[in-house]
Amino acid sequence: MCGGQGPLSRRHLAVLPAALLAIGLVTAVISSLGAQLVPTVARAYGVSVSTAQWSLTVALLAGSVATPAMGRLGDGPRRRQVILGCLGLSLTGGVLTAASASLVPLLAGRTLQGVGLGMVPLVIAVAREHLPAGRASSTIAALSVVTVSGVGVGYPITGLIADNLGLRAAFWFGAGISAAVLALAWLVIPARSAAPRRRFDLLGAAALSAALAALLIGLSQGEQWGWSSPPVVGLLAGSGILFALWVIRELRCPYPIVDLRLMRDRTVLTADLTVLFTGVGIYLLMSLVIRFVQTPPAAGYGFGASVVVAGLVLTPFSAGSVLGNRITPPLHGRVGAVGAITIGTVLFSAAMALLALRRDQLWQPFASMGLAGISVGITFAAVLGLIVDAVPAAETGSATSFNQVLRSIGYSIGSALSAVILDAHTGRGQSLPTDEGYTVAFTVGVGVCVLAALLSLIPVVGRRKPEAIRSRHGPVAAAGKRRNENVPGRREHEDVPGRREHEAAAGQRRRSAEPDGDA
């Protein structure tokens, strides 16, 4: 079905959106095999919880490091091969994880699975290039929340499997999903792509990967090693230096791994900053809620919930994100993309405030997670629409992958922030934090979400509103309409000042540069 170079058949176009969403769901399954199974991994392999935590850390680290490179490779003609390769690595990692007899091969398998966390930008690029405008709009909007919505379903399912059939069964479940989706992708993902061959910035990719690795390891291990310990301070300082060197490299490189010049467009800048702070809020909320509901009532708070019930608390988040995604197009038509993002982040603030004020009944965490899901569904759909509309088609994979990296950094900061606040409110010799610690943590979450709302209001000066903002089809419809505008003789993204001059200069630099690898 993936066939040759001609136009896609009607049947192919009918099944392609479902296949792309299925690929996106693999990332949710991989994520659901992480945080909630850490205590189970510790018991199964006879290690401490802090050591078992690496089964989550290595997957997130691999995904964050691999995502920018995959996004850039996905902007070239080898997009299908990259997608199949990522799914193959996820399947191999799933089998290795399920069959592992010790912790080391399990961590190796989780690392391979983590590579699959970066596939969403690739399938977004497929949707933008191959689907008609209306289908592209709805598919990209759904892909914007497929990971967070899928986690709400994946957590209780994998938790139920692990509780009743054992840890290995949960990992075999993940491997089976990867195998099924790999077969589907082999049949459905188009073989052809109009994207030109591009050089690959190996030095930039290495610098960004090292910077991300240092940052995420420092954040994830700060509580365990001590935030003022030399390893953590060295990792965080080193990541800052590497990020600075990477920025200098990317601004000078004619074929960057991430075109940072696009950040001059305030629409892209607003979208990226909003996603970063929203990511902090998401994992701050999820980490706090899961830990709170599992706390035994003897502590003076909590509900003593099992792993399965704790996973079920995330189900309203999943359902809410789907609902938020559905209501984004009409909301977008009334208030525009920026207005939709602002409304989404304000709703997230309300979800945090609910738990900061009251959390003595189990329905309250469920209600808060549902409201948070709606807010994330609205915010992520509108943010992704802004990015896809603002950047050239040839930069879709790179721009959306960088946005996803910022999400991952936000997730790591949110998780670390929850641990720091609760640790500060845990008395000496005590194993559980005070209830006041949760009040402080949720209040900080309100502040983070309010900051995200303020960032979404950064004005767009000097150009007209993007065509997508005016489209009744939603925030990403215009991207589908313009996917064929990159042919010679057509004007592209003329609403961004200086873009044509910049691209002409970049093209001249590329022609004069010596090749050092192809994408």
Secondary structure, 3 states (H helix, E strand, C coil): CCCCCCCCCHHHHHHHHHHHHHHHHHHHHHHHCCHHHHHHHHHHHCCCHHHHCHHHHHHHHHHHHHHHHHHHHHCCCCHHHHHHHHHHHHHHHHHHHHHCCCHHHHHHHHHHHHHHHHCHHHHHHHHHHHCCHHHHHHHHHHHCCHHHHHHHHHHHHHHHHHHHHCHHHHHHHHHHHHHHHHHHHHHHCCCCCCCCCCECCHHHHHHHHHHHHHHHHHHHHHHHHCCCCHHHHHHHHHHHHHHHHHHHHHHHCCCCCCCHHHHHCHHHHHHHHHHHHHHHHHHHHHHHHHHHHHCCHHHCCCCCCCHHHHHHCCHHHHHHHHHHHHHHHHHHHHHHHHHHHHHHHHHHHHHHHHHHHCCCCCHHHHHHHHHHHHHHHHHHHHHHHHHHHHCCHHHHHHHHHHHHHHHHHHHHHHHHHHHHHHHHCCCCCCCCCCHHHHHHHHHHHHHHHHHHHHHCCCCCCCCCCCHHHHCCCCCCHHHHHCCCCCCCCCCCCCCCCCHHHHHHHHHHHHHHCCCCCEC
